[in-house]
Structure formats: structure tokens, C-alpha cells
């Protein structure tokens, strides 16, 4: 699964896709809503809403751990939040099959803008044709 905002101008394309049973299923643009705290800062440890504009990707991300790292050597500054947690929601494949994710573990690196699956644990609502 690759989900992200991307870099540069994505008005004509997106990097979003899911690989299921060896086949890539392309998704349209995705919005990642990270809640804000009372000071207007990102609250990485509260539940996120992630969804695509075509309605084929609808997820809740429940953070478990934020691995925050700040390196400041004056000429170079790296301020990162690497959030670990679980996905719950659905993905609709190109053929209309619906995949349900329940407690799907991922590592979402804010600076890398992609989701890397560590473990598969999902069910689907109708059989995927083989």
C-alpha cells in the first residue's frame, strides 16, 4: 500500500496505489487529516482520518507510538515524526471488490509520505477473482 501527498504538483497524477494478490490497483488523490491540539499543532497521537477523493479509500488511523526526532546542526535541520499505528477501514479495488482492513499495522513516515505495510491482516467482503 502506498498512500501519500506526494512531492511537487500532483494535479494530474497521484502516487497512491494498493497491491493485492500481485495486482496494482491505482487510487486517486488522498487527504490525510491529522488532528490539531489546542495550540494548533499536529496531534500525531490522536486518530487520523484518511480518504480518497474517489471514495475508494476510507480509513481511520489509530496511532500507537510517535518516534519524534530532531537534529539541528545549524546548516541542516531534520524534524521528523514517524508514527506507528493501525488502520481500520475499507479499500475498493478496480473490479469493485471491497477489502476491509482491521488493525492493519503500518509505519507512516511524515517525511517519506508513504505508508509501508509491515503485516497483512485483513478480510474482504466478496471474493477476489483469481
Order of alpha helices (4+ residues) and beta strands (2+ residues): beta-beta-beta-beta-beta-beta-beta-beta-beta
